[in-house]
Amino acid sequence: MRLDPLSLVLGLPALASFGFAAFGARASRISAAEPRSLFDAFPTYGPALFAGAIVLIVAMCLARKPPLRLALSLAALLATLLIAGLGTTVIAADLGQYGRVSIGPALWIWLGVAGLWTADSLTRSGVSELFSLSIGLGLIGVVAAFATTGLFDNISVVAEYHARARTFLREVNTHLFLTFGAFAAALLIGIPLGLFLHMRARWRGVTLGALTAVQTVPSIALFGLMILPLGWMANNLPLAAALGIKGIGFAPAFMALTLYALLPIVANTVSGLQAVSPSVQDAARAMGMTDRQRLWQVDVPLALPVILTGARIVLVQSIGLATVGALIGAGGLGTFVFQGLAQGAMDLVLLGALPTVILAAIIAKIFDVLIVFTAKVPS
């Protein structure tokens, strides 16, 4: 019987990871981690977990039907999370008041493999983007339900969250406001600019060239370049100071993210409008439509999937780049990332990084659904 090659390639490292540390036990949040295996956390059930892993990998290698593969991969993902929660609870019981237990390489490997299996199963099944989004949101809901029971409270990154719950929520709000605010500003500037360049081809090359030049500037450099002009405005223009514009903080980060977002939106707006079939435009003219009517009733609806693709790129990019804004005092989830790096506390880094990754993945999938929907809707 032929084995599925992808499941085999992913399954072998996952099985070998049983020889790695599944947990890291530390006397404090910044002390060196002592590796603990699954057999240390579950001395009675360790062999059964190893046997179950073998059965799961064999089943994935033999499974042919996408629904079965999806069920097995989701089971692997949830089982790994349950093991992580139960294992950290067992190990934490042997540590002192300030002890921390983190997830080790073995469980991270299993989470990665189960995630890849899930993504591959969804791709093979050919399900809609909406179904994939529903699976992802449902999975997040199940994990959140587990979390309400206290199952994950002894995982060190969750302990970091509980110690900073109010600060975390404030920084999440700042991150969202910075990201979506810059995204909205880029849309308000970029889409009209794209429409203008579509109608005025002689301006297209120089404008897109200038926006491309902005994209080549490293993010931290662009954030820094915004400090000088905004600082001058704050010192010399009373209105700017009254509006809260300063050389550091939210304003330069907002400006930098907006500038970075312009190229994908403008370029995709132009590309989408240019891709509209001339025969469709001729038919619109034959129906007596004016240029304005043709633009808004024919060209823009047909170009919308391409424009949304640019918006998707921008928003996912902005969610990640907003993290860098913490270096200039803008706040956001990057605050935890850089605090953790400075303190040598990797769980604090994860507290900022993991929500950023999850948020970007959700936004990307939501836009995938919108793109597919607009591509199917007749103009």
Contacts in CASP RR format, 6 or more apart in sequence:
PFRMAT RR
TARGET T0000
AUTHOR 0000-0000-0000
METHOD contacts of the structure
MODEL  1
MRLDPLSLVLGLPALASFGFAAFGARASRISAAEPRSLFDAFPTYGPALF
AGAIVLIVAMCLARKPPLRLALSLAALLATLLIAGLGTTVIAADLGQYGR
VSIGPALWIWLGVAGLWTADSLTRSGVSELFSLSIGLGLIGVVAAFATTG
LFDNISVVAEYHARARTFLREVNTHLFLTFGAFAAALLIGIPLGLFLHMR
ARWRGVTLGALTAVQTVPSIALFGLMILPLGWMANNLPLAAALGIKGIGF
APAFMALTLYALLPIVANTVSGLQAVSPSVQDAARAMGMTDRQRLWQVDV
PLALPVILTGARIVLVQSIGLATVGALIGAGGLGTFVFQGLAQGAMDLVL
LGALPTVILAAIIAKIFDVLIVFTAKVPS
1 62 0 8 1.000
3 61 0 8 1.000
3 62 0 8 1.000
4 60 0 8 1.000
4 61 0 8 1.000
4 62 0 8 1.000
4 63 0 8 1.000
4 64 0 8 1.000
6 120 0 8 1.000
7 57 0 8 1.000
7 60 0 8 1.000
7 61 0 8 1.000
7 63 0 8 1.000
7 69 0 8 1.000
7 117 0 8 1.000
8 57 0 8 1.000
8 61 0 8 1.000
10 113 0 8 1.000
10 116 0 8 1.000
10 117 0 8 1.000
11 57 0 8 1.000
11 60 0 8 1.000
11 61 0 8 1.000
11 113 0 8 1.000
12 57 0 8 1.000
13 109 0 8 1.000
13 113 0 8 1.000
14 53 0 8 1.000
14 57 0 8 1.000
14 109 0 8 1.000
14 110 0 8 1.000
14 113 0 8 1.000
15 53 0 8 1.000
15 54 0 8 1.000
15 57 0 8 1.000
17 105 0 8 1.000
17 106 0 8 1.000
17 109 0 8 1.000
17 110 0 8 1.000
18 37 0 8 1.000
18 38 0 8 1.000
18 50 0 8 1.000
18 53 0 8 1.000
18 106 0 8 1.000
19 37 0 8 1.000
19 106 0 8 1.000
20 35 0 8 1.000
20 37 0 8 1.000
20 104 0 8 1.000
20 105 0 8 1.000
20 106 0 8 1.000
20 109 0 8 1.000
21 33 0 8 1.000
21 35 0 8 1.000
21 36 0 8 1.000
21 37 0 8 1.000
21 104 0 8 1.000
21 105 0 8 1.000
21 106 0 8 1.000
22 36 0 8 1.000
22 37 0 8 1.000
22 38 0 8 1.000
22 41 0 8 1.000
22 83 0 8 1.000
22 87 0 8 1.000
22 103 0 8 1.000
22 104 0 8 1.000
22 105 0 8 1.000
22 106 0 8 1.000
22 107 0 8 1.000
23 35 0 8 1.000
23 36 0 8 1.000
23 37 0 8 1.000
23 40 0 8 1.000
23 41 0 8 1.000
23 87 0 8 1.000
23 88 0 8 1.000
23 91 0 8 1.000
23 101 0 8 1.000
23 102 0 8 1.000
23 103 0 8 1.000
23 104 0 8 1.000
23 107 0 8 1.000
24 33 0 8 1.000
24 34 0 8 1.000
24 35 0 8 1.000
24 36 0 8 1.000
24 91 0 8 1.000
24 101 0 8 1.000
24 102 0 8 1.000
24 103 0 8 1.000
24 104 0 8 1.000
25 33 0 8 1.000
25 34 0 8 1.000
25 35 0 8 1.000
25 36 0 8 1.000
25 91 0 8 1.000
25 94 0 8 1.000
25 95 0 8 1.000
25 99 0 8 1.000
25 100 0 8 1.000
25 101 0 8 1.000
26 32 0 8 1.000
26 33 0 8 1.000
26 34 0 8 1.000
26 95 0 8 1.000
26 99 0 8 1.000
26 100 0 8 1.000
26 101 0 8 1.000
26 102 0 8 1.000
26 156 0 8 1.000
27 95 0 8 1.000
27 96 0 8 1.000
27 98 0 8 1.000
27 99 0 8 1.000
28 98 0 8 1.000
28 99 0 8 1.000
28 100 0 8 1.000
29 98 0 8 1.000
29 99 0 8 1.000
29 100 0 8 1.000
29 156 0 8 1.000
29 159 0 8 1.000
29 160 0 8 1.000
29 345 0 8 1.000
29 347 0 8 1.000
29 348 0 8 1.000
30 343 0 8 1.000
30 344 0 8 1.000
30 345 0 8 1.000
33 102 0 8 1.000
35 104 0 8 1.000
36 91 0 8 1.000
36 101 0 8 1.000
37 106 0 8 1.000
38 46 0 8 1.000
38 49 0 8 1.000
38 50 0 8 1.000
38 83 0 8 1.000
38 106 0 8 1.000
39 46 0 8 1.000
39 47 0 8 1.000
40 91 0 8 1.000
41 86 0 8 1.000
41 87 0 8 1.000
41 90 0 8 1.000
41 91 0 8 1.000
42 49 0 8 1.000
42 83 0 8 1.000
42 86 0 8 1.000
42 87 0 8 1.000
42 90 0 8 1.000
49 83 0 8 1.000
56 72 0 8 1.000
56 75 0 8 1.000
56 76 0 8 1.000
59 72 0 8 1.000
60 69 0 8 1.000
60 72 0 8 1.000
60 73 0 8 1.000
60 76 0 8 1.000
60 117 0 8 1.000
63 69 0 8 1.000
63 72 0 8 1.000
66 121 0 8 1.000
66 122 0 8 1.000
66 124 0 8 1.000
66 125 0 8 1.000
66 126 0 8 1.000
67 125 0 8 1.000
69 117 0 8 1.000
69 120 0 8 1.000
69 121 0 8 1.000
69 124 0 8 1.000
70 118 0 8 1.000
70 121 0 8 1.000
70 122 0 8 1.000
70 125 0 8 1.000
70 135 0 8 1.000
72 117 0 8 1.000
73 114 0 8 1.000
73 115 0 8 1.000
73 117 0 8 1.000
73 118 0 8 1.000
73 120 0 8 1.000
73 121 0 8 1.000
74 114 0 8 1.000
74 118 0 8 1.000
74 135 0 8 1.000
74 139 0 8 1.000
76 110 0 8 1.000
76 113 0 8 1.000
76 114 0 8 1.000
76 117 0 8 1.000
77 111 0 8 1.000
77 114 0 8 1.000
77 115 0 8 1.000
77 118 0 8 1.000
77 139 0 8 1.000
78 139 0 8 1.000
78 142 0 8 1.000
80 107 0 8 1.000
80 110 0 8 1.000
80 111 0 8 1.000
80 114 0 8 1.000
81 111 0 8 1.000
81 143 0 8 1.000
81 146 0 8 1.000
81 152 0 8 1.000
82 146 0 8 1.000
82 151 0 8 1.000
83 107 0 8 1.000
84 103 0 8 1.000
84 107 0 8 1.000
84 152 0 8 1.000
84 155 0 8 1.000
85 151 0 8 1.000
85 152 0 8 1.000
85 154 0 8 1.000
85 155 0 8 1.000
86 151 0 8 1.000
87 101 0 8 1.000
88 101 0 8 1.000
88 103 0 8 1.000
88 152 0 8 1.000
88 154 0 8 1.000
88 155 0 8 1.000
88 156 0 8 1.000
89 151 0 8 1.000
89 153 0 8 1.000
89 154 0 8 1.000
91 101 0 8 1.000
91 154 0 8 1.000
92 99 0 8 1.000
92 101 0 8 1.000
92 154 0 8 1.000
95 101 0 8 1.000
100 156 0 8 1.000
100 159 0 8 1.000
100 347 0 8 1.000
101 154 0 8 1.000
101 155 0 8 1.000
101 156 0 8 1.000
102 155 0 8 1.000
102 156 0 8 1.000
102 157 0 8 1.000
102 346 0 8 1.000
102 347 0 8 1.000
103 155 0 8 1.000
103 157 0 8 1.000
118 135 0 8 1.000
122 131 0 8 1.000
122 132 0 8 1.000
122 135 0 8 1.000
128 372 0 8 1.000
129 365 0 8 1.000
129 368 0 8 1.000
129 369 0 8 1.000
129 371 0 8 1.000
129 372 0 8 1.000
130 369 0 8 1.000
130 372 0 8 1.000
132 365 0 8 1.000
132 368 0 8 1.000
133 362 0 8 1.000
133 365 0 8 1.000
133 366 0 8 1.000
133 368 0 8 1.000
133 369 0 8 1.000
136 362 0 8 1.000
136 365 0 8 1.000
137 362 0 8 1.000
140 358 0 8 1.000
140 362 0 8 1.000
146 152 0 8 1.000
147 158 0 8 1.000
152 158 0 8 1.000
153 159 0 8 1.000
153 162 0 8 1.000
156 347 0 8 1.000
157 347 0 8 1.000
157 350 0 8 1.000
157 351 0 8 1.000
157 354 0 8 1.000
159 347 0 8 1.000
160 336 0 8 1.000
160 345 0 8 1.000
160 347 0 8 1.000
160 348 0 8 1.000
160 350 0 8 1.000
160 351 0 8 1.000
161 168 0 8 1.000
161 351 0 8 1.000
164 336 0 8 1.000
164 351 0 8 1.000
168 336 0 8 1.000
168 351 0 8 1.000
171 331 0 8 1.000
171 332 0 8 1.000
171 333 0 8 1.000
171 334 0 8 1.000
171 335 0 8 1.000
171 336 0 8 1.000
172 332 0 8 1.000
172 333 0 8 1.000
172 355 0 8 1.000
174 250 0 8 1.000
174 330 0 8 1.000
174 331 0 8 1.000
174 332 0 8 1.000
175 319 0 8 1.000
175 322 0 8 1.000
175 323 0 8 1.000
175 331 0 8 1.000
175 332 0 8 1.000
175 333 0 8 1.000
175 334 0 8 1.000
175 356 0 8 1.000
178 250 0 8 1.000
178 253 0 8 1.000
178 254 0 8 1.000
178 257 0 8 1.000
178 322 0 8 1.000
178 325 0 8 1.000
178 330 0 8 1.000
178 331 0 8 1.000
178 332 0 8 1.000
179 257 0 8 1.000
179 315 0 8 1.000
179 318 0 8 1.000
179 319 0 8 1.000
179 322 0 8 1.000
180 315 0 8 1.000
181 254 0 8 1.000
182 254 0 8 1.000
182 257 0 8 1.000
182 258 0 8 1.000
182 261 0 8 1.000
182 318 0 8 1.000
182 322 0 8 1.000
183 257 0 8 1.000
183 261 0 8 1.000
183 311 0 8 1.000
183 314 0 8 1.000
183 315 0 8 1.000
183 318 0 8 1.000
185 254 0 8 1.000
185 258 0 8 1.000
185 261 0 8 1.000
186 257 0 8 1.000
186 258 0 8 1.000
186 261 0 8 1.000
186 262 0 8 1.000
186 265 0 8 1.000
186 314 0 8 1.000
187 265 0 8 1.000
187 311 0 8 1.000
189 258 0 8 1.000
189 262 0 8 1.000
190 262 0 8 1.000
190 265 0 8 1.000
190 266 0 8 1.000
190 269 0 8 1.000
191 265 0 8 1.000
191 269 0 8 1.000
191 307 0 8 1.000
193 207 0 8 1.000
193 262 0 8 1.000
193 266 0 8 1.000
193 269 0 8 1.000
194 265 0 8 1.000
194 266 0 8 1.000
194 269 0 8 1.000
194 270 0 8 1.000
194 273 0 8 1.000
195 269 0 8 1.000
195 273 0 8 1.000
195 295 0 8 1.000
196 203 0 8 1.000
197 203 0 8 1.000
197 204 0 8 1.000
197 207 0 8 1.000
197 208 0 8 1.000
197 266 0 8 1.000
197 269 0 8 1.000
197 270 0 8 1.000
198 269 0 8 1.000
198 270 0 8 1.000
198 273 0 8 1.000
198 274 0 8 1.000
204 270 0 8 1.000
207 266 0 8 1.000
208 263 0 8 1.000
208 266 0 8 1.000
208 267 0 8 1.000
208 270 0 8 1.000
211 262 0 8 1.000
211 263 0 8 1.000
211 266 0 8 1.000
211 267 0 8 1.000
212 263 0 8 1.000
214 222 0 8 1.000
214 259 0 8 1.000
214 260 0 8 1.000
214 262 0 8 1.000
214 263 0 8 1.000
215 260 0 8 1.000
215 263 0 8 1.000
217 225 0 8 1.000
219 256 0 8 1.000
219 260 0 8 1.000
219 321 0 8 1.000
219 324 0 8 1.000
220 324 0 8 1.000
220 327 0 8 1.000
222 256 0 8 1.000
222 259 0 8 1.000
222 260 0 8 1.000
223 252 0 8 1.000
223 253 0 8 1.000
223 256 0 8 1.000
223 324 0 8 1.000
223 325 0 8 1.000
223 327 0 8 1.000
223 328 0 8 1.000
224 252 0 8 1.000
224 256 0 8 1.000
224 328 0 8 1.000
225 256 0 8 1.000
226 247 0 8 1.000
226 251 0 8 1.000
226 252 0 8 1.000
226 253 0 8 1.000
226 255 0 8 1.000
226 256 0 8 1.000
227 247 0 8 1.000
227 248 0 8 1.000
227 252 0 8 1.000
227 328 0 8 1.000
228 247 0 8 1.000
230 240 0 8 1.000
230 245 0 8 1.000
230 246 0 8 1.000
230 247 0 8 1.000
230 251 0 8 1.000
230 252 0 8 1.000
230 255 0 8 1.000
231 245 0 8 1.000
231 246 0 8 1.000
231 247 0 8 1.000
233 240 0 8 1.000
233 245 0 8 1.000
234 240 0 8 1.000
234 241 0 8 1.000
234 244 0 8 1.000
234 245 0 8 1.000
234 246 0 8 1.000
234 247 0 8 1.000
235 241 0 8 1.000
244 251 0 8 1.000
245 251 0 8 1.000
248 328 0 8 1.000
248 329 0 8 1.000
249 325 0 8 1.000
249 328 0 8 1.000
249 329 0 8 1.000
249 330 0 8 1.000
249 331 0 8 1.000
250 329 0 8 1.000
250 330 0 8 1.000
250 331 0 8 1.000
252 328 0 8 1.000
252 330 0 8 1.000
253 322 0 8 1.000
253 324 0 8 1.000
253 325 0 8 1.000
253 328 0 8 1.000
253 329 0 8 1.000
253 330 0 8 1.000
253 331 0 8 1.000
254 330 0 8 1.000
256 321 0 8 1.000
256 325 0 8 1.000
257 318 0 8 1.000
257 321 0 8 1.000
257 322 0 8 1.000
260 314 0 8 1.000
260 317 0 8 1.000
260 318 0 8 1.000
260 321 0 8 1.000
261 314 0 8 1.000
261 317 0 8 1.000
261 318 0 8 1.000
264 310 0 8 1.000
264 311 0 8 1.000
264 313 0 8 1.000
264 314 0 8 1.000
264 317 0 8 1.000
265 307 0 8 1.000
265 310 0 8 1.000
265 311 0 8 1.000
265 314 0 8 1.000
267 310 0 8 1.000
268 306 0 8 1.000
268 307 0 8 1.000
268 309 0 8 1.000
268 310 0 8 1.000
268 311 0 8 1.000
268 313 0 8 1.000
269 303 0 8 1.000
269 306 0 8 1.000
269 307 0 8 1.000
271 306 0 8 1.000
272 302 0 8 1.000
272 303 0 8 1.000
272 306 0 8 1.000
272 307 0 8 1.000
273 299 0 8 1.000
273 300 0 8 1.000
273 303 0 8 1.000
275 302 0 8 1.000
275 303 0 8 1.000
275 306 0 8 1.000
276 298 0 8 1.000
276 299 0 8 1.000
276 302 0 8 1.000
276 303 0 8 1.000
280 298 0 8 1.000
280 302 0 8 1.000
281 294 0 8 1.000
281 298 0 8 1.000
281 299 0 8 1.000
284 293 0 8 1.000
284 294 0 8 1.000
284 297 0 8 1.000
284 298 0 8 1.000
285 294 0 8 1.000
289 297 0 8 1.000
289 298 0 8 1.000
297 379 0 8 1.000
298 379 0 8 1.000
300 307 0 8 1.000
301 374 0 8 1.000
301 377 0 8 1.000
301 379 0 8 1.000
302 379 0 8 1.000
304 374 0 8 1.000
305 371 0 8 1.000
305 374 0 8 1.000
305 375 0 8 1.000
308 367 0 8 1.000
308 370 0 8 1.000
308 371 0 8 1.000
308 374 0 8 1.000
309 367 0 8 1.000
309 371 0 8 1.000
311 367 0 8 1.000
312 363 0 8 1.000
312 364 0 8 1.000
312 367 0 8 1.000
312 368 0 8 1.000
312 371 0 8 1.000
315 363 0 8 1.000
315 367 0 8 1.000
316 360 0 8 1.000
316 363 0 8 1.000
316 364 0 8 1.000
319 356 0 8 1.000
319 359 0 8 1.000
319 360 0 8 1.000
319 363 0 8 1.000
320 356 0 8 1.000
320 360 0 8 1.000
322 330 0 8 1.000
322 332 0 8 1.000
322 333 0 8 1.000
322 334 0 8 1.000
323 332 0 8 1.000
323 333 0 8 1.000
323 334 0 8 1.000
323 337 0 8 1.000
323 352 0 8 1.000
323 353 0 8 1.000
323 356 0 8 1.000
324 334 0 8 1.000
325 331 0 8 1.000
325 332 0 8 1.000
325 334 0 8 1.000
326 332 0 8 1.000
326 333 0 8 1.000
326 334 0 8 1.000
326 335 0 8 1.000
326 337 0 8 1.000
326 338 0 8 1.000
327 338 0 8 1.000
333 352 0 8 1.000
333 353 0 8 1.000
333 355 0 8 1.000
333 356 0 8 1.000
334 352 0 8 1.000
334 356 0 8 1.000
335 352 0 8 1.000
336 348 0 8 1.000
336 349 0 8 1.000
336 351 0 8 1.000
336 352 0 8 1.000
337 348 0 8 1.000
337 349 0 8 1.000
337 352 0 8 1.000
337 353 0 8 1.000
339 345 0 8 1.000
339 348 0 8 1.000
340 346 0 8 1.000
340 348 0 8 1.000
340 349 0 8 1.000
341 349 0 8 1.000
END
